[in-house]
């Protein structure tokens, strides 16, 4: 499989052209070498030849060494360009970028489009297209979403003035929302009118997979679209049996390539099922452009391009080997009594309270031994190995966890999560006047924004909802100290 973006960047760097275009570094490193403008100093500023770009990018995925490729550790400016002649344009792609996207689409079995701004851009674009689809049918855009949706979903729905109905089945927690086939069937049977789409987050942040196949079947029966935030699951396509939403019946989904594949941060995919209405393929670039930067990073695009031959080659074998290795580690940890949760093959989520530790405490234990967790809260520690994680690193991790001293179990459970009452539209709350208050002063007030960082980026209370005692307990438990609320009329 070819790499047209990498090929172009290599050729352009070799030409040593006078760059009278953006960006301002002109292909030279900012510190030290290359400031006098000579060809010799520019060559010295770059690490190795331009022809090393594709090789180095592919080596990042193939060697598993964890070492930075020379062309990217220094001198990456040589390959960092703008939309010059021949470089194509991300949102009007008809040349090398479109060719590379088609390569990716052939791997995922979908119509695939690149994002250089993560799944966040893709989520906004997916909701935009759902809204356009509804309006083409003469309907008001409505979407039914699992309550553990990312904050970007909430903001995009507000900006697009979409009506959101939250799916909040029994057993829902702050980060977990077990939306099942039956739950969706019951919801759709009672919904009048039907929503334009159902929206799932799968895998969720703690590594739990939703029943995408079952939900897709129910949605198809009722003529409702299924949209999936698969940001944490790009690799699911390449397991021995694919668990990717495109293979399970979703109409639209997004993948963050940088989360679980060896791509640069910001590299992501928007996938459209080949069975989805044609308007989604026609409008995808327009929707991405509506929210995306007009200066997408060619370094990120090159990393997506370089991934294609790697994914088509030995990645599947490496992935299956790593998934089997992590399965054995989970079994060993469970036997020790250090509970693991979730069913996602490449995420290791530990629930250590019964072993005597908070999630924060376990993360600190690992950090003191040179191992940094993805996420921790009072109840869980989330670890995200990948195929790039070396065998020696996994051995260090397993040894550290198996040698963790057992303590007396910690009492207590996370506060129950309720679904707050909505008193105004998310759009009205998000775009209206607000004030920032300590959470203790927010009971009875209306949330004006999503008061939570990333990770985990899941809102406790959505804009337009009234903050109740249950929300305050949740804020306190997860360390949220301030909340933006709608400014009341007499305070203006």
ZAMARGU-4260 file (C-alpha; in steps of 0.2 Angstrom, whole numbers, plus 5000, padded with zeros to 4 digits):
<rodrens>
0) 5000/5000/5000 | 5007/5017/4995 | 5010/5032/5006 | 5006/5047/4995 | 5007/5061/5008
5) 5023/5055/5015 | 5030/5053/4997 | 5025/5071/4993 | 5033/5078/5009 | 5049/5068/5006
10) 5051/5075/4988 | 5047/5093/4993 | 5060/5092/5007 | 5073/5086/4995 | 5070/5100/4983
15) 5076/5113/4996 | 5065/5126/4989 | 5064/5144/4995 | 5048/5143/5005 | 5038/5159/5002
20) 5023/5151/5010 | 5017/5147/5028 | 5022/5141/5041 | 5035/5154/5048 | 5049/5141/5052
25) 5052/5139/5033 | 5057/5121/5036 | 5071/5125/5048 | 5072/5121/5066 | 5069/5135/5078
30) 5083/5133/5090 | 5101/5132/5084 | 5105/5126/5067 | 5098/5133/5051 | 5096/5151/5055
35) 5108/5158/5042 | 5097/5152/5028 | 5110/5142/5019 | 5106/5125/5011 | 5120/5118/5022
40) 5113/5124/5038 | 5096/5119/5033 | 5102/5101/5030 | 5111/5101/5047 | 5095/5107/5055
45) 5085/5092/5048 | 5090/5075/5056 | 5095/5064/5041 | 5088/5064/5023 | 5071/5069/5018
50) 5069/5051/5012 | 5069/5045/5030 | 5052/5052/5034 | 5041/5037/5028 | 5054/5025/5034
55) 5055/5033/5051 | 5036/5035/5053 | 5034/5016/5049 | 5047/5011/5060 | 5038/5020/5074
60) 5025/5007/5072 | 5035/4992/5068 | 5050/4992/5080 | 5040/4994/5096 | 5056/5001/5103
65) 5048/5017/5110 | 5063/5028/5103 | 5058/5043/5093 | 5062/5042/5074 | 5076/5054/5070
70) 5065/5063/5057 | 5053/5068/5071 | 5064/5070/5086 | 5072/5085/5077 | 5070/5093/5060
75) 5051/5089/5059 | 5049/5106/5052 | 5056/5100/5035 | 5040/5091/5032 | 5028/5103/5040
80) 5020/5113/5026 | 5004/5121/5021 | 4992/5118/5006 | 5005/5122/4992 | 5003/5116/4974
85) 5002/5097/4974 | 5000/5095/4993 | 4981/5094/4991 | 4969/5102/5004 | 4961/5092/5018
90) 4943/5098/5016 | 4943/5099/4997 | 4954/5083/4995 | 4955/5076/4977 | 4974/5072/4976
95) 4986/5064/4988 | 4976/5066/5004 | 4960/5059/4996 | 4971/5044/4989 | 4977/5041/5007
100) 4960/5042/5014 | 4954/5029/5002 | 4968/5018/5007 | 4962/5020/5025 | 4944/5016/5020
105) 4950/5000/5011 | 4957/4994/5028 | 4942/4999/5038 | 4928/4994/5025 | 4921/5011/5025
110) 4921/5029/5018 | 4935/5036/5028 | 4940/5054/5031 | 4955/5061/5040 | 4955/5073/5055
115) 4970/5082/5061 | 4960/5088/5077 | 4956/5071/5085 | 4939/5063/5087 | 4932/5080/5094
120) 4931/5087/5076 | 4923/5070/5070 | 4910/5071/5083 | 4905/5088/5079 | 4905/5083/5060
125) 4894/5068/5064 | 4881/5078/5073 | 4881/5091/5060 | 4877/5078/5047 | 4864/5070/5057
130) 4856/5087/5059 | 4857/5090/5040 | 4849/5073/5037 | 4835/5077/5049 | 4831/5094/5041
135) 4832/5086/5023 | 4818/5075/5029 | 4808/5089/5036 | 4811/5084/5054 | 4818/5093/5069
140) 4835/5085/5074 | 4834/5074/5089 | 4847/5062/5095 | 4846/5049/5109 | 4862/5047/5118
145) 4870/5037/5132 | 4873/5048/5146 | 4892/5045/5147 | 4894/5055/5131 | 4910/5066/5129
150) 4909/5084/5133 | 4912/5088/5114 | 4895/5079/5110 | 4886/5091/5123 | 4894/5106/5115
155) 4891/5101/5097 | 4873/5097/5101 | 4870/5114/5109 | 4879/5124/5095 | 4868/5114/5082
160) 4852/5117/5092 | 4849/5098/5093 | 4837/5090/5105 | 4845/5078/5116 | 4836/5064/5125
165) 4847/5055/5137 | 4848/5036/5138 | 4850/5032/5156 | 4847/5013/5160 | 4847/5005/5177
170) 4865/5002/5182 | 4872/5018/5175 | 4886/5026/5184 | 4896/5042/5181 | 4907/5034/5167
175) 4897/5019/5163 | 4880/5018/5154 | 4875/5000/5149 | 4864/5004/5134 | 4858/4987/5128
180) 4848/4981/5113 | 4832/4979/5125 | 4835/4997/5132 | 4835/5005/5115 | 4820/4994/5109
185) 4810/5000/5124 | 4815/5018/5121 | 4811/5018/5103 | 4794/5009/5106 | 4789/5023/5117
190) 4797/5038/5107 | 4785/5049/5098 | 4792/5056/5087 | 4807/5044/5084 | 4825/5052/5086
195) 4835/5054/5070 | 4849/5044/5078 | 4855/5034/5093 | 4872/5039/5100 | 4884/5027/5109
200) 4901/5029/5117 | 4910/5013/5115 | 4922/5008/5122 | 4919/5020/5137 | 4934/5027/5147
205) 4935/5012/5159 | 4935/4999/5145 | 4917/4993/5143 | 4910/4989/5126 | 4892/4992/5122
210) 4881/4980/5112 | 4884/4989/5096 | 4878/4975/5085 | 4862/4973/5095 | 4858/4991/5096
215) 4862/4993/5077 | 4849/4979/5073 | 4835/4988/5083 | 4840/5005/5075 | 4839/4997/5058
220) 4822/4990/5062 | 4815/5007/5066 | 4824/5017/5053 | 4835/5026/5065 | 4853/5030/5062
225) 4867/5023/5074 | 4881/5034/5078 | 4896/5028/5088 | 4910/5037/5097 | 4923/5024/5095
230) 4938/5036/5100 | 4946/5023/5111 | 4943/5008/5099 | 4952/5011/5082 | 4962/4995/5085
235) 4945/4985/5086 | 4945/4982/5067 | 4961/4972/5068 | 4957/4959/5081 | 4955/4941/5076
240) 4937/4945/5075 | 4933/4963/5072 | 4923/4972/5085 | 4924/4989/5076 | 4907/4998/5074
245) 4908/4998/5055 | 4908/4979/5056 | 4894/4979/5069 | 4881/4989/5060 | 4884/5008/5064
250) 4881/5021/5051 | 4894/5033/5057 | 4908/5032/5069 | 4924/5041/5074 | 4941/5033/5079
255) 4955/5042/5087 | 4970/5034/5079 | 4982/5043/5091 | 4974/5034/5106 | 4977/5016/5102
260) 4987/5016/5086 | 5005/5023/5083 | 4999/5040/5076 | 5003/5058/5081 | 4991/5066/5093
265) 4977/5073/5084 | 4976/5060/5070 | 4958/5053/5069 | 4946/5045/5057 | 4928/5049/5052
270) 4920/5033/5045 | 4904/5032/5036 | 4896/5015/5032 | 4894/5011/5014 | 4876/5007/5018
275) 4872/5024/5025 | 4862/5037/5015 | 4873/5045/5001 | 4871/5062/5008 | 4883/5058/5022
280) 4897/5054/5010 | 4893/5070/5000 | 4893/5081/5015 | 4907/5074/5026 | 4920/5086/5020
285) 4909/5101/5022 | 4904/5096/5040 | 4922/5093/5045 | 4927/5110/5037 | 4913/5119/5047
290) 4922/5115/5063 | 4940/5112/5058 | 4955/5123/5057 | 4960/5129/5040 | 4978/5125/5044
295) 4978/5106/5047 | 4994/5099/5052 | 5003/5089/5038 | 5014/5081/5051 | 4998/5073/5058
300) 4991/5069/5041 | 5008/5061/5037 | 5007/5050/5052 | 4990/5044/5047 | 4996/5041/5029
305) 5011/5031/5036 | 5000/5020/5046 | 4991/5012/5031 | 5004/5000/5025 | 5008/4996/5043
310) 4990/4992/5047 | 4989/4982/5031 | 5005/4972/5036 | 5010/4965/5053 | 4999/4975/5064
315) 4986/4962/5066 | 4998/4949/5072 | 5006/4961/5084 | 4989/4966/5091 | 4983/4949/5094
320) 4999/4944/5103 | 4997/4959/5114 | 4979/4956/5118 | 4983/4938/5123 | 4997/4945/5134
325) 4985/4957/5143 | 4972/4944/5145 | 4985/4933/5154 | 4990/4948/5165 | 4971/4951/5169
330) 4969/4933/5175 | 4985/4934/5186 | 4979/4951/5194 | 4961/4944/5197 | 4969/4928/5205
335) 4979/4940/5217 | 4963/4949/5221 | 4967/4965/5212 | 4951/4967/5202 | 4950/4971/5184
340) 4935/4978/5176 | 4929/4981/5158 | 4929/4970/5143 | 4940/4980/5131 | 4955/4969/5126
345) 4968/4983/5126 | 4963/4993/5141 | 4968/4988/5159 | 4956/4995/5171 | 4959/4991/5190
350) 4947/4993/5204 | 4958/4992/5219 | 4947/4998/5233 | 4944/4980/5240 | 4963/4978/5239
355) 4965/4993/5250 | 4969/5007/5238 | 4960/5021/5229 | 4962/5023/5210 | 4973/5038/5214
360) 4983/5028/5227 | 4987/5015/5214 | 4992/5027/5201 | 5004/5036/5213 | 5011/5019/5217
365) 5015/5016/5199 | 5021/5033/5196 | 5034/5031/5210 | 5040/5016/5199 | 5041/5026/5183
370) 5024/5020/5176 | 5011/5034/5172 | 4993/5029/5171 | 4981/5036/5158 | 4967/5041/5171
375) 4963/5038/5190 | 4949/5043/5201 | 4944/5037/5219 | 4938/5020/5212 | 4948/5015/5196
380) 4965/5016/5188 | 4965/5016/5169 | 4980/5009/5160 | 4982/5010/5141 | 4996/4999/5134
385) 4997/4997/5115 | 5007/4987/5102 | 5021/4999/5105 | 5023/4994/5124 | 5038/4984/5125
390) 5038/4966/5133 | 5050/4973/5146 | 5038/4987/5151 | 5024/4975/5153 | 5035/4964/5164
395) 5039/4979/5174 | 5020/4983/5176 | 5015/4966/5180 | 5029/4963/5193 | 5024/4980/5201
400) 5006/4976/5202 | 5009/4958/5208 | 5020/4964/5222 | 5008/4977/5228 | 5005/4975/5247
405) 4987/4970/5251 | 4979/4982/5264 | 4962/4982/5273 | 4948/4985/5261 | 4942/5003/5259
410) 4924/5006/5263 | 4912/5017/5254 | 4905/5018/5236 | 4904/5032/5223 | 4888/5042/5225
415) 4873/5037/5215 | 4871/5046/5199 | 4854/5053/5194 | 4848/5062/5179 | 4845/5080/5183
420) 4829/5090/5177 | 4832/5100/5162 | 4824/5118/5163 | 4831/5126/5147 | 4839/5120/5131
425) 4858/5116/5131 | 4860/5130/5118 | 4851/5143/5128 | 4862/5139/5144 | 4878/5137/5135
430) 4877/5154/5125 | 4869/5164/5139 | 4876/5174/5153 | 4885/5164/5167 | 4894/5165/5183
435) 4907/5154/5191 | 4903/5148/5209 | 4910/5136/5222 | 4899/5120/5220 | 4892/5122/5237
440) 4883/5137/5231 | 4876/5129/5216 | 4861/5119/5223 | 4846/5123/5213 | 4855/5133/5200
445) 4856/5129/5181 | 4872/5123/5174 | 4879/5134/5160 | 4894/5123/5154 | 4902/5107/5155
450) 4912/5108/5171 | 4924/5093/5169 | 4941/5091/5162 | 4949/5078/5150 | 4951/5065/5155
455) 4937/5059/5158 | 4927/5073/5149 | 4910/5066/5154 | 4899/5079/5161 | 4891/5077/5178
460) 4877/5090/5174 | 4874/5096/5156 | 4870/5114/5152 | 4852/5118/5155 | 4850/5105/5169
465) 4846/5110/5187 | 4860/5106/5199 | 4853/5095/5213 | 4860/5087/5229 | 4865/5071/5220
470) 4875/5082/5207 | 4884/5091/5222 | 4889/5075/5230 | 4896/5069/5213 | 4906/5085/5210
475) 4913/5083/5228 | 4918/5065/5225 | 4927/5068/5209 | 4936/5084/5215 | 4926/5097/5205
480) 4926/5113/5215 | 4918/5126/5204 | 4904/5126/5192 | 4898/5138/5179 | 4879/5142/5181
485) 4867/5153/5172 | 4867/5170/5179 | 4850/5174/5186 | 4840/5190/5180 | 4842/5200/5196
490) 4861/5197/5195 | 4863/5205/5178
</rodrens>
